Amino acid sequence: MTEIEQPNDQSIDEPTNGETIANAILEQLAQAQAQAAEYLDNWRRATADLSNARKRMQREMDDCRAAASAGLLEKLLPVVDDVDRAFTVVPVDQAETDWVNGFRMIQRKLHSLLEGEGVTTISAEGLLFDPAVHYAVTHEEADGFNDGQIIAELARGYRLNDKVLRPAMVRVAKGN
């Protein structure tokens, strides 16, 4: 019997060994690119998280410093009030003595320290009562004042930047 040669049955649908390897390599490349993109995305997220954490920590540290500063300044305000009040009762014959002038320098230093820290006074006398910045000690009838108008300031109010450090204590006119 003679052997009949069979034709090569490789069809176009079946990949050759080289094509199989190329497809496998392309699939691995696609997987590696997807994994690289995922790693890059994770890295970007971690970097953004770290940046946000640093900003948050800086904000918290600034808030903590501001709260500590506000607390100290608030404790200093009664001292400033006492020094200011002392100058209202200095006898006229002693107003220009070296001793009184020395205390005036201390008073100026206290006020410039407050200003340097961003502390400003709250206006009160003659204005309308504002509960956000004023504390009404009394409501009383007063001639020449409208209802809700501040008659007198009993204790000066202070603001630290935009925050009320201490409201002004005031007497308020009551309507007739």
TITOR-159823 format. One line per field, with one value per atom (N, C-alpha, C): x, y, z; residue number from 1; residue in one letter; chain. Coordinates in Angstrom, 1 decimal. Example, Ala and Ser with C-alpha at 12.3 -4.5 7.8 and 13.67 -1.06 7.14 Angstrom:
# TITOR-159823
x 13.2_12.3_13.2_12.8_13.7_12.9
y -5.7_-4.5_-3.3_-2.2_-1.1_0.0
z 7.8_7.8_7.8_7.1_7.1_7.9
k 1_1_1_2_2_2
r A_A_A_S_S_S
c A_A_A_A_A_A
# end
This chain:
# TITOR-159823
x 0.8_0.0_0.8_0.4_1.1_0.5_1.3_0.8_0.3_-0.8_-1.4_-1.0_-0.5_-0.2_-1.4_-1.5_-2.6_-2.2_-3.1_-2.8_-2.7_-1.9_-1.8_-3.2_-3.7_-5.1_-5.1_-4.0_-4.1_-5.0_-6.0_-7.0_-6.6_-7.2_-7.0_-7.5_-8.5_-9.1_-8.1_-7.3_-6.4_-5.1_-4.8_-3.5_-2.3_-1.3_0.0_0.6_1.6_2.3_2.8_3.3_3.8_2.7_1.5_0.4_-0.1_-0.1_-0.5_0.4_1.7_2.6_2.4_2.2_2.0_0.7_-0.3_-1.6_-1.4_-0.7_-0.4_0.4_1.4_2.2_1.4_0.5_-0.4_-1.3_-1.8_-2.7_-2.0_-0.7_0.1_0.4_0.7_0.9_-0.3_-1.5_-2.7_-2.9_-2.7_-2.8_-1.8_-0.6_0.5_0.1_-0.4_-0.8_-2.0_-2.9_-4.0_-3.6_-2.6_-2.1_-1.3_-0.5_0.3_-0.7_-1.8_-2.7_-3.4_-3.7_-4.2_-3.2_-2.0_-0.9_-0.8_-0.8_-0.6_-1.8_-3.0_-4.2_-4.1_-3.7_-3.6_-2.5_-1.4_-0.3_-0.8_-1.6_-2.1_-3.1_-3.9_-4.9_-4.1_-3.1_-2.3_-1.6_-1.1_-0.4_-1.4_-2.6_-3.6_-4.1_-4.2_-4.6_-3.5_-2.2_-1.2_-1.2_-1.4_-1.4_-2.6_-3.7_-4.9_-4.7_-4.0_-3.7_-2.8_-1.8_-0.8_-1.5_-2.4_-3.2_-4.1_-4.8_-5.7_-4.9_-3.7_-2.9_-2.4_-2.0_-1.6_-2.8_-4.0_-5.1_-5.4_-5.3_-5.6_-4.6_-3.3_-2.3_-2.5_-2.9_-3.2_-4.4_-5.4_-6.6_-6.2_-5.3_-4.9_-4.1_-3.2_-2.4_-3.4_-4.4_-5.3_-6.1_-6.5_-7.3_-6.5_-5.2_-4.3_-4.0_-3.8_-3.6_-4.8_-6.0_-7.2_-7.4_-7.1_-7.3_-6.4_-5.1_-4.2_-4.6_-5.0_-5.4_-6.7_-7.6_-8.8_-8.4_-7.4_-7.0_-6.3_-5.7_-5.0_-5.9_-7.1_-8.0_-8.4_-8.7_-9.0_-7.8_-6.6_-5.4_-5.4_-5.7_-5.7_-6.8_-8.0_-9.1_-8.7_-8.0_-7.6_-6.6_-5.6_-4.7_-5.4_-6.3_-7.0_-7.9_-8.5_-9.3_-8.5_-7.3_-6.4_-6.1_-6.0_-5.6_-6.8_-8.0_-9.1_-9.2_-8.5_-8.5_-7.2_-6.3_-5.0_-5.2_-4.8_-4.9_-4.2_-4.8_-4.3_-2.9_-2.6_-1.3_-0.2_-0.6_0.4_0.4_-0.5_-0.6_0.6_1.6_2.8_4.0_3.9_5.1_5.7_7.0_7.7_7.0_6.6_6.0_4.7_3.8_2.6_3.0_3.9_4.4_5.0_5.7_6.2_5.0_4.0_2.8_2.0_2.1_1.5_2.2_3.5_4.3_3.9_3.7_3.2_1.8_1.0_-0.4_-0.3_0.6_0.8_1.3_2.2_2.8_1.7_0.8_-0.3_-1.2_-1.5_-2.4_-1.8_-0.5_0.2_0.4_0.5_0.6_-0.7_-1.8_-3.2_-3.4_-3.0_-3.1_-2.3_-1.1_-0.2_-0.7_-1.5_-2.1_-3.5_-3.9_-5.1_-6.3_-6.1_-7.3_-7.7_-9.0_-9.5_-10.7_-11.0_-12.1_-13.4_-14.5_-15.8_-16.5_-17.0_-17.7_-19.0_-19.4_-20.7_-21.5_-21.0_-21.7_-22.4_-23.7_-24.5_-25.0_-24.5_-25.0_-26.2_-26.8_-27.9_-27.3_-28.1_-27.6_-27.6_-26.5_-26.3_-25.9_-26.7_-26.4_-25.2_-24.8_-23.6_-22.3_-22.3_-21.1_-21.3_-22.5_-22.8_-23.5_-23.2_-23.9_-24.6_-25.9_-26.7_-26.7_-26.2_-26.2_-27.5_-28.0_-29.3_-30.1_-31.4_-32.3_-33.0_-32.9_-33.4_-33.9_-34.9_-35.4_-34.3_-34.1_-33.1_-33.6_-33.6_-34.0_-32.9_-33.4_-32.4_-31.9_-32.4_-32.0_-33.2_-33.0_-34.1_-34.1_-35.2_-35.3_-34.2_-33.4_-32.4_-31.0_-31.0_-29.7_-28.9_-27.6_-26.7_-26.4_-26.7_-26.5_-25.1_-24.5_-23.1_-22.4_-21.1_-20.3_-19.7_-20.0_-19.5_-18.1_-18.0_-16.7_-16.5_-15.3_-15.0_-15.0_-15.5_-15.5_-14.4_-13.9_-12.8_-13.1_-12.5_-12.6_-11.2_-11.1_-9.8_-10.1_-9.5_-9.7_-11.2_-11.9_-13.4_-14.2_-13.6_-14.2_-14.3_-15.5_-15.7_-14.9_-14.0_-13.2_-13.9_-14.5_-15.3_-16.3_-17.6_-18.6_-18.5_-18.9_-18.9_-20.1_-19.8_-20.9_-21.5_-22.8_-23.4_-24.8_-25.1_-26.5_-27.3_-28.5_-29.3_-30.6_-31.0_-32.2_-33.4_-34.4_-35.7_-36.7_-37.6_-38.6_-39.6_-40.1_-41.1_-42.5
y -1.2_0.0_1.2_2.0_3.3_4.3_5.0_6.0_7.2_7.6_8.8_10.0_10.9_12.1_12.9_13.2_14.0_15.5_16.3_17.7_18.3_19.3_20.0_20.6_20.2_20.6_21.9_22.6_23.9_24.8_25.2_26.1_27.5_28.5_29.9_30.2_29.5_29.8_29.4_28.4_28.0_28.8_29.4_30.2_29.3_29.8_29.1_29.2_28.5_28.6_30.0_30.7_32.1_33.0_32.8_33.7_33.5_32.3_32.0_32.7_32.6_33.3_34.8_35.4_36.8_37.2_36.5_36.8_36.7_35.7_35.6_36.8_37.2_38.3_39.6_39.8_41.0_41.0_39.8_39.7_40.0_39.5_39.9_41.4_41.9_43.4_44.2_43.8_44.5_44.4_43.2_43.0_43.9_43.9_44.7_46.2_46.6_48.0_48.4_47.5_47.7_47.8_46.9_46.8_48.1_48.6_49.8_51.0_51.0_52.1_52.1_50.9_50.8_51.3_50.8_51.3_52.8_53.4_54.8_55.5_55.0_55.6_55.5_54.4_54.2_55.2_55.3_56.2_57.7_58.1_59.4_59.7_58.7_58.8_58.9_58.1_58.1_59.5_60.0_61.3_62.4_62.3_63.3_63.2_61.9_61.7_62.3_62.1_62.6_64.1_64.7_66.2_66.7_66.1_66.5_66.4_65.3_65.1_66.1_66.5_67.5_68.9_69.2_70.5_70.5_69.3_69.2_69.4_68.7_68.9_70.3_71.0_72.4_73.2_73.0_73.8_73.5_72.3_71.9_72.6_72.6_73.2_74.8_75.4_76.8_77.1_76.2_76.4_76.3_75.4_75.1_76.4_76.9_78.1_79.3_79.4_80.5_80.4_79.2_79.0_79.3_78.9_79.2_80.7_81.3_82.7_83.5_83.1_83.7_83.6_82.4_82.2_83.1_83.2_84.0_85.5_85.9_87.3_87.6_86.7_86.9_87.0_86.3_86.5_87.8_88.4_89.6_90.8_90.7_91.8_92.4_91.7_92.4_93.2_92.8_93.6_94.9_94.8_96.0_97.0_96.4_97.2_97.9_97.2_97.7_98.9_98.7_99.7_101.0_100.8_101.9_102.6_101.8_102.4_103.2_102.7_103.4_104.8_105.0_106.3_107.3_106.8_107.7_108.3_107.8_108.4_109.0_109.1_109.8_111.2_111.6_113.0_114.0_115.1_116.1_116.5_116.7_117.2_116.1_114.8_113.8_113.2_113.8_113.3_113.3_114.2_114.3_113.8_113.1_112.6_111.4_111.2_110.1_108.8_108.6_107.3_107.1_108.1_107.9_107.8_108.5_108.4_107.0_106.4_105.1_104.1_104.2_103.4_103.6_104.8_105.1_104.3_104.2_103.5_102.0_101.5_100.1_99.9_100.9_100.9_100.8_101.7_101.7_100.4_99.8_98.5_97.4_97.4_96.5_96.6_97.9_98.1_97.7_98.0_97.7_96.2_95.5_94.0_93.4_94.0_93.5_93.8_95.0_95.3_94.4_94.1_93.3_91.9_91.4_90.1_90.1_91.2_91.3_91.6_92.1_92.5_93.9_94.1_95.4_95.6_96.9_97.2_97.2_96.9_96.9_98.2_98.9_100.2_99.9_100.8_100.6_101.9_102.8_104.0_104.7_104.9_105.6_104.7_103.5_102.6_101.8_101.2_100.3_99.0_98.4_97.2_96.0_95.3_94.2_93.0_92.0_90.9_90.1_90.2_89.5_90.0_91.3_92.0_92.7_92.8_93.6_92.7_92.9_92.2_93.3_93.2_94.2_93.9_94.8_94.7_95.2_96.3_96.9_97.4_97.4_98.1_99.1_100.4_101.4_102.6_103.3_104.5_105.6_106.2_107.3_108.4_109.6_110.7_110.9_111.2_111.5_110.3_109.1_107.9_107.1_106.5_105.7_104.3_103.6_102.2_101.3_100.6_99.7_100.4_101.7_102.4_102.3_102.2_102.0_103.3_103.4_104.6_104.7_103.7_103.8_102.4_102.5_101.2_101.1_99.9_99.6_98.9_98.1_97.4_97.2_97.6_97.6_96.1_96.0_94.7_94.6_93.4_93.2_92.1_92.2_91.2_90.8_89.5_88.9_88.5_89.3_89.1_89.3_88.2_88.3_87.7_87.2_86.5_87.4_87.4_88.2_87.6_88.3_87.8_88.0_89.2_89.5_90.6_90.4_91.4_92.6_93.7_95.0_94.9_95.2_95.2_96.7_96.7_98.0_98.2_99.5_99.9_100.2_99.7_99.9_100.6_101.6_102.4_101.5_101.7_101.0_102.0_101.5_102.4_102.9_104.1_104.7_104.2
z 0.0_0.0_0.0_-0.8_-0.8_0.1_0.6_1.6_0.8_1.1_0.5_1.4_0.7_1.5_1.8_3.0_3.5_3.3_2.9_2.8_4.2_4.3_5.6_6.0_7.1_7.5_8.4_8.4_9.1_8.4_9.2_8.6_9.0_8.4_8.7_10.1_10.6_11.9_13.1_12.8_13.9_13.9_15.0_15.0_15.0_14.4_14.4_15.8_16.0_17.3_17.5_16.6_16.7_17.0_16.4_16.7_18.1_18.6_20.0_21.0_20.7_21.6_21.6_20.4_20.3_21.0_20.9_21.6_23.1_23.5_25.0_25.5_24.7_25.1_25.1_24.1_24.1_25.3_25.6_26.8_28.1_28.2_29.4_29.4_28.3_28.2_28.6_28.2_28.6_30.1_30.6_32.1_32.8_32.4_33.0_32.9_31.8_31.7_32.6_32.7_33.6_35.1_35.4_36.7_37.0_36.0_36.2_36.4_35.6_35.7_37.1_37.6_39.0_40.0_39.9_40.8_40.8_39.6_39.4_40.1_39.9_40.5_42.0_42.5_44.0_44.5_43.8_44.2_44.3_43.2_43.2_44.4_44.7_45.8_47.1_47.3_48.5_48.7_47.6_47.6_47.9_47.4_47.7_49.1_49.6_51.0_52.0_51.6_52.5_52.5_51.3_51.2_52.0_51.9_52.7_54.2_54.6_56.0_56.5_55.7_56.1_56.3_55.3_55.4_56.6_56.9_58.0_59.3_59.4_60.6_60.8_59.7_59.8_60.3_59.8_60.2_61.6_62.1_63.5_64.4_64.0_64.8_64.8_63.7_63.7_64.6_64.6_65.4_66.9_67.2_68.6_69.1_68.2_68.6_68.8_67.9_68.0_69.3_69.6_70.9_72.1_72.1_73.2_73.3_72.2_72.2_72.7_72.2_72.6_74.1_74.6_76.1_76.9_76.5_77.2_77.1_75.9_75.7_76.5_76.6_77.4_78.9_79.4_80.8_81.0_79.9_80.1_80.1_79.5_79.4_80.7_81.8_83.1_83.6_83.3_83.7_82.9_81.6_80.8_81.3_81.7_82.2_83.5_84.4_85.7_85.4_84.5_84.2_83.7_82.7_82.1_83.2_84.1_85.1_86.1_86.4_87.3_86.8_85.5_85.0_85.0_85.2_85.3_86.7_87.7_89.0_89.5_88.6_88.9_89.3_90.5_90.9_89.9_89.6_88.7_89.0_90.3_90.6_90.4_90.2_90.0_88.6_87.7_86.4_85.5_85.8_85.0_85.8_86.8_87.5_86.8_87.1_86.4_86.6_87.8_88.2_87.4_87.2_86.4_84.9_84.5_83.1_82.8_83.8_83.6_83.5_84.2_84.1_82.8_82.3_81.0_79.9_80.0_79.0_79.1_80.3_80.5_79.8_80.0_79.4_77.9_77.3_75.9_75.4_76.1_75.7_75.7_76.7_76.8_75.6_75.3_74.2_72.8_72.7_71.4_71.3_72.4_72.4_71.9_72.4_72.0_70.5_70.1_68.7_67.8_68.3_67.5_67.3_68.3_68.2_67.4_67.0_66.2_67.0_68.3_69.1_68.9_68.7_68.5_69.5_69.7_70.7_69.9_70.6_70.1_70.4_69.5_69.7_70.4_71.3_72.0_72.2_72.9_73.3_72.2_72.3_71.4_70.2_70.1_69.0_69.4_68.5_68.8_69.4_70.4_71.0_70.0_70.0_69.1_70.0_70.2_71.1_70.7_69.5_69.0_69.6_69.9_70.4_71.7_72.2_73.4_74.4_75.7_76.8_77.6_77.6_78.4_79.8_80.6_82.1_82.7_82.1_82.5_81.3_81.5_80.6_81.4_81.0_81.9_81.0_81.6_80.8_80.9_79.8_79.7_78.7_79.2_78.3_77.2_76.0_74.9_74.2_74.6_73.9_73.4_72.2_71.6_72.2_72.1_72.6_71.9_72.7_72.2_72.0_72.3_72.1_73.3_73.2_74.3_75.0_76.3_77.1_77.5_78.0_78.5_78.4_78.3_78.3_79.6_80.3_81.6_81.5_80.6_80.4_78.9_78.4_77.0_76.5_75.2_74.6_73.6_73.4_72.5_71.5_70.3_69.2_68.8_68.6_68.1_66.7_65.8_64.4_64.1_63.7_63.5_64.6_65.6_66.7_68.0_68.6_69.8_70.9_71.5_72.6_73.9_74.0_75.2_74.7_74.9_74.5_75.4_74.9_75.7_76.6_77.9_78.9_78.9_78.6_78.4_79.1_79.3_79.7_78.5_78.4_77.2_77.6_76.7_76.9_76.6_77.5_77.3_76.8_75.9_75.4_76.4_76.2_77.2_76.9
k 1_1_1_2_2_2_3_3_3_4_4_4_5_5_5_6_6_6_7_7_7_8_8_8_9_9_9_10_10_10_11_11_11_12_12_12_13_13_13_14_14_14_15_15_15_16_16_16_17_17_17_18_18_18_19_19_19_20_20_20_21_21_21_22_22_22_23_23_23_24_24_24_25_25_25_26_26_26_27_27_27_28_28_28_29_29_29_30_30_30_31_31_31_32_32_32_33_33_33_34_34_34_35_35_35_36_36_36_37_37_37_38_38_38_39_39_39_40_40_40_41_41_41_42_42_42_43_43_43_44_44_44_45_45_45_46_46_46_47_47_47_48_48_48_49_49_49_50_50_50_51_51_51_52_52_52_53_53_53_54_54_54_55_55_55_56_56_56_57_57_57_58_58_58_59_59_59_60_60_60_61_61_61_62_62_62_63_63_63_64_64_64_65_65_65_66_66_66_67_67_67_68_68_68_69_69_69_70_70_70_71_71_71_72_72_72_73_73_73_74_74_74_75_75_75_76_76_76_77_77_77_78_78_78_79_79_79_80_80_80_81_81_81_82_82_82_83_83_83_84_84_84_85_85_85_86_86_86_87_87_87_88_88_88_89_89_89_90_90_90_91_91_91_92_92_92_93_93_93_94_94_94_95_95_95_96_96_96_97_97_97_98_98_98_99_99_99_100_100_100_101_101_101_102_102_102_103_103_103_104_104_104_105_105_105_106_106_106_107_107_107_108_108_108_109_109_109_110_110_110_111_111_111_112_112_112_113_113_113_114_114_114_115_115_115_116_116_116_117_117_117_118_118_118_119_119_119_120_120_120_121_121_121_122_122_122_123_123_123_124_124_124_125_125_125_126_126_126_127_127_127_128_128_128_129_129_129_130_130_130_131_131_131_132_132_132_133_133_133_134_134_134_135_135_135_136_136_136_137_137_137_138_138_138_139_139_139_140_140_140_141_141_141_142_142_142_143_143_143_144_144_144_145_145_145_146_146_146_147_147_147_148_148_148_149_149_149_150_150_150_151_151_151_152_152_152_153_153_153_154_154_154_155_155_155_156_156_156_157_157_157_158_158_158_159_159_159_160_160_160_161_161_161_162_162_162_163_163_163_164_164_164_165_165_165_166_166_166_167_167_167_168_168_168_169_169_169_170_170_170_171_171_171_172_172_172_173_173_173_174_174_174_175_175_175_176_176_176
r M_M_M_T_T_T_E_E_E_I_I_I_E_E_E_Q_Q_Q_P_P_P_N_N_N_D_D_D_Q_Q_Q_S_S_S_I_I_I_D_D_D_E_E_E_P_P_P_T_T_T_N_N_N_G_G_G_E_E_E_T_T_T_I_I_I_A_A_A_N_N_N_A_A_A_I_I_I_L_L_L_E_E_E_Q_Q_Q_L_L_L_A_A_A_Q_Q_Q_A_A_A_Q_Q_Q_A_A_A_Q_Q_Q_A_A_A_A_A_A_E_E_E_Y_Y_Y_L_L_L_D_D_D_N_N_N_W_W_W_R_R_R_R_R_R_A_A_A_T_T_T_A_A_A_D_D_D_L_L_L_S_S_S_N_N_N_A_A_A_R_R_R_K_K_K_R_R_R_M_M_M_Q_Q_Q_R_R_R_E_E_E_M_M_M_D_D_D_D_D_D_C_C_C_R_R_R_A_A_A_A_A_A_A_A_A_S_S_S_A_A_A_G_G_G_L_L_L_L_L_L_E_E_E_K_K_K_L_L_L_L_L_L_P_P_P_V_V_V_V_V_V_D_D_D_D_D_D_V_V_V_D_D_D_R_R_R_A_A_A_F_F_F_T_T_T_V_V_V_V_V_V_P_P_P_V_V_V_D_D_D_Q_Q_Q_A_A_A_E_E_E_T_T_T_D_D_D_W_W_W_V_V_V_N_N_N_G_G_G_F_F_F_R_R_R_M_M_M_I_I_I_Q_Q_Q_R_R_R_K_K_K_L_L_L_H_H_H_S_S_S_L_L_L_L_L_L_E_E_E_G_G_G_E_E_E_G_G_G_V_V_V_T_T_T_T_T_T_I_I_I_S_S_S_A_A_A_E_E_E_G_G_G_L_L_L_L_L_L_F_F_F_D_D_D_P_P_P_A_A_A_V_V_V_H_H_H_Y_Y_Y_A_A_A_V_V_V_T_T_T_H_H_H_E_E_E_E_E_E_A_A_A_D_D_D_G_G_G_F_F_F_N_N_N_D_D_D_G_G_G_Q_Q_Q_I_I_I_I_I_I_A_A_A_E_E_E_L_L_L_A_A_A_R_R_R_G_G_G_Y_Y_Y_R_R_R_L_L_L_N_N_N_D_D_D_K_K_K_V_V_V_L_L_L_R_R_R_P_P_P_A_A_A_M_M_M_V_V_V_R_R_R_V_V_V_A_A_A_K_K_K_G_G_G_N_N_N
c A_A_A_A_A_A_A_A_A_A_A_A_A_A_A_A_A_A_A_A_A_A_A_A_A_A_A_A_A_A_A_A_A_A_A_A_A_A_A_A_A_A_A_A_A_A_A_A_A_A_A_A_A_A_A_A_A_A_A_A_A_A_A_A_A_A_A_A_A_A_A_A_A_A_A_A_A_A_A_A_A_A_A_A_A_A_A_A_A_A_A_A_A_A_A_A_A_A_A_A_A_A_A_A_A_A_A_A_A_A_A_A_A_A_A_A_A_A_A_A_A_A_A_A_A_A_A_A_A_A_A_A_A_A_A_A_A_A_A_A_A_A_A_A_A_A_A_A_A_A_A_A_A_A_A_A_A_A_A_A_A_A_A_A_A_A_A_A_A_A_A_A_A_A_A_A_A_A_A_A_A_A_A_A_A_A_A_A_A_A_A_A_A_A_A_A_A_A_A_A_A_A_A_A_A_A_A_A_A_A_A_A_A_A_A_A_A_A_A_A_A_A_A_A_A_A_A_A_A_A_A_A_A_A_A_A_A_A_A_A_A_A_A_A_A_A_A_A_A_A_A_A_A_A_A_A_A_A_A_A_A_A_A_A_A_A_A_A_A_A_A_A_A_A_A_A_A_A_A_A_A_A_A_A_A_A_A_A_A_A_A_A_A_A_A_A_A_A_A_A_A_A_A_A_A_A_A_A_A_A_A_A_A_A_A_A_A_A_A_A_A_A_A_A_A_A_A_A_A_A_A_A_A_A_A_A_A_A_A_A_A_A_A_A_A_A_A_A_A_A_A_A_A_A_A_A_A_A_A_A_A_A_A_A_A_A_A_A_A_A_A_A_A_A_A_A_A_A_A_A_A_A_A_A_A_A_A_A_A_A_A_A_A_A_A_A_A_A_A_A_A_A_A_A_A_A_A_A_A_A_A_A_A_A_A_A_A_A_A_A_A_A_A_A_A_A_A_A_A_A_A_A_A_A_A_A_A_A_A_A_A_A_A_A_A_A_A_A_A_A_A_A_A_A_A_A_A_A_A_A_A_A_A_A_A_A_A_A_A_A_A_A_A_A_A_A_A_A_A_A_A_A_A_A_A_A_A_A_A_A_A_A_A_A_A_A_A_A_A_A_A_A_A_A_A_A_A_A_A_A_A_A_A_A_A_A_A_A_A_A_A_A_A_A_A_A_A_A
# end
